[in-house]
Amino acid sequence: MALKELIETIAQALVDDPNGVEVTEIERDHGSVIELRVAKGDIGKVIGKDGRTAQSMRTLLAAASTKIGKRVHLDIVD
């Protein structure tokens, strides 16, 4: 659950409507998928210019998940 909370904390800090942030974790055979949903007006803030913010979040998630020996993928759902 710590990885889900990590993504939720980062997303809430980035958006204008922190209450609109919704993070769900789905267990799969090969690992987990963390789905991030934000308000329509905040999607650009989470993705960032040229996708840099989203890529940075994925990098942090990969580093944290490697440390605990788990494979996790981040999906930003609109």
C-alpha positions in Angstrom: 0.0 0.0 0.0 2.9 2.4 0.4 3.4 2.7 -3.4 -0.3 3.7 -3.8 0.1 6.3 -1.1 3.3 7.6 -2.7 1.5 8.3 -6.0 -1.5 9.8 -4.2 0.7 12.2 -2.2 2.6 13.3 -5.3 -0.6 13.8 -7.4 -2.3 15.8 -4.6 0.6 18.1 -4.4 0.5 18.8 -8.2 -3.2 19.4 -8.8 -5.6 22.3 -8.0 -8.3 19.9 -6.6 -6.6 17.4 -4.3 -9.9 15.9 -3.3 -10.4 14.9 -7.0 -7.4 12.5 -6.9 -8.3 8.8 -6.9 -5.7 6.1 -6.8 -6.5 2.4 -7.1 -4.2 -0.6 -7.1 -5.0 -3.7 -9.2 -3.1 -6.9 -8.6 -2.1 -8.8 -11.7 -0.1 -12.0 -12.4 3.1 -10.1 -13.3 2.8 -7.4 -10.7 0.5 -4.5 -9.9 -1.0 -1.6 -11.8 -1.7 1.7 -10.1 -4.4 3.7 -11.8 -4.4 7.5 -11.2 -7.5 9.5 -11.8 -7.7 13.3 -11.4 -10.2 16.0 -12.3 -10.5 16.9 -16.0 -8.8 20.3 -15.5 -5.9 18.8 -13.6 -4.9 16.1 -16.1 -2.3 18.3 -17.8 -0.7 19.1 -14.5 -0.2 15.4 -13.7 1.1 14.6 -17.2 3.3 17.7 -17.6 5.0 19.2 -20.5 6.0 16.5 -23.0 4.9 13.9 -20.3 7.9 14.7 -18.1 5.9 14.9 -14.9 4.3 11.5 -15.6 7.6 10.0 -16.5 9.2 11.3 -13.3 6.3 9.7 -11.3 6.9 6.4 -13.1 10.6 6.6 -12.4 10.0 7.2 -8.6 7.5 4.3 -8.6 9.9 2.0 -10.4 12.7 2.8 -7.9 10.4 2.3 -4.9 8.9 -0.9 -6.2 12.3 -2.4 -7.1 13.4 -1.8 -3.5 10.5 -4.0 -2.2 10.9 -6.6 -4.9 7.6 -5.9 -6.7 6.8 -4.9 -10.3 4.4 -1.9 -10.5 3.1 0.1 -13.5 1.4 3.5 -13.4 -1.6 4.3 -15.6 -3.0 7.8 -15.7 -6.7 7.4 -16.6 -8.7 10.3 -17.9 
